[in-house]
């Protein structure tokens, strides 16, 4: 296409100026616009056409942002194209239009008008267009309308680019999901790997696709498309492995031949592979899993079919999807001893490597806790429920059959020695005493008459009957004295409440009260059967009662009962101990917790011996 050059003059015609037909210029611009191959050429020609729509010759400036709505917005084209840079007023107007996202007019009252219009497509700001109009140009609203119509070409361009990008994205997503479906169909690693390389070779039109995984001595090729075994191709497999090592060492995608716009990468192994394998292009993409490289995929194409940028993006998307799944399948397919050793190696790397500070801190903390549990010692004590009892408990029983007349005390009351705590009914005894007294008077008169009649034998019989009556009277007097139930000593009534039985019959020998002394107590401990072997007479401990939890009372073990008892779903032994210290505030029946000191033992044993004993018992129960 021939270049059209113009000599323009704003102030007036020049003698040396060559007249030019603007129709030829417009035709040339439209031809360049239709045949534009690059974005810059398209925008520059479009700007020239826009400014040509203004009556008379004008200048124009186009700002475009790298990121829509964000920028930065820079000048990508200006008209006339031959000038060094756009006028400052155009740049200022375009900048204001971008900032305010609205049309701007500068110099409305002067000879040089500057119009700026923002380029907004689908609600997003892509840039701004600014033009200068001479005085003879159309009115400002008409010019703005022309600029808005012209901006439609920019929207067409943007939509075309977006459609092309969407098509590329759909292609990448489609291939990636197809490969993902192919992998998920095969739960075993060998089958999944074979299906992946075979499907990739078919979909991407490759001579072969190779899959390798990173080992101790570099990348080892595990699968090659359309090859059941490597066999005679061992030399080529080594070349493929070296190419994979080259990509893994550089942690980058390697393509040979290298495109001109790529960053520098070492491609020696890839070039050697292409020449030895007689292929035209080689592409290797590292496989990532858990933020680390685990292997690589190598693609080979025949001569005359190079990898395009879109092909590289598709292969990269497939590698990103396939990497974690293949690594997971490979780990699951290993033998159990290999899995154990690999897990142990990973843990050692975490502990002694430069990373995973949290794992190191947790390990040190666990080791410190274990050392404290093993080497630390603490006084071991057996805890058990405890209650107070009187050292001596006196039972007060009914002396004979009768009826309860009154009750003066009950459980919990403090009584003094000799104090009447209950009274039995004495009516029957009083009548019996009166009958016996009358019988005695009658026998005494009979004795006097027989003596007067000198009937000695009869007198002896009457004397014997009088002795019998006296004995009965003495028995009744004794029973009358026992109708007053008295406290045998100072103490607390710990059992007995007959307030609801006044007037009821009382059987001889029935326990009416239990009385405990004021200052003589003993501690009764309910030691669990698991700990009874640790407790022996003479050991000392501390007792805290629920009534006085802030005060510790010392005691010494005196008796261990050899018989077990049951209560509250457990077996326990009764252990008695003698209390020491101030006992004034204590009362029989108080309950609390006693801790019997045994000896100093390891902290770990003290904390976990019960659990260990339980496991030992369960193991003995269920294991042969």
Buried (B, 14 or more C-beta within 10 A) or exposed (E): EEEEEEEEEEEEEEEEEEEEEEEEBBEBBBEBBEEBEEEEBBBBBBBBBBBBBBBEBBBBBBBBBEEBEEBEBEBBBBBBEEEEEBBEBBBBBBBBBBEEEEBBBBBEEEEBBBBBBBBBBEEEBBBBBBBBBBEEBBEBEEBBEBBEEBBEBBBEBBEEEEEEEEEBEEBBEEBBEBBBEBBEEBEEBEBBBBBBBBBBBEBBEBBBBBBBBBEEEEBBBBBBBEBEEBEEBEEBBBBBBBBBBBBBBBEBBBBBBBEEEBEEBEBEBBBBBBEEBEBBBBBBBBBBBEEEBBBBBBBBBEEEBBBEEEBBBBBBBBBBBBBBBBBBBBBEBEEEEEEEEEEEEEEEEBEEEEEBEEBBEEBEEEEEEEEEBEEEBEEBBBBBBBBBBBBEBBEBEBBBEBBBBBBBBBBBBEBEEEBBBBBBBBEEBEEBBEBBEEBBEBBEEBBEEBEEEEEEEBBEBBEEBBEEBEEBBEBBEEBBEBBBBBBEBBBBBBBBBBEEBBEEEBEEEEEBBBBBBBEBBBBBBBBBEBBBEBBEEEBEBBBBBEEBEEEEBEBBBEEBBEEEEEEEEEEBBBBBBBBEEEBEEBBBBBEBBBBBEBEEEBBBBBEEBEEEEEEEEEEEEEEE
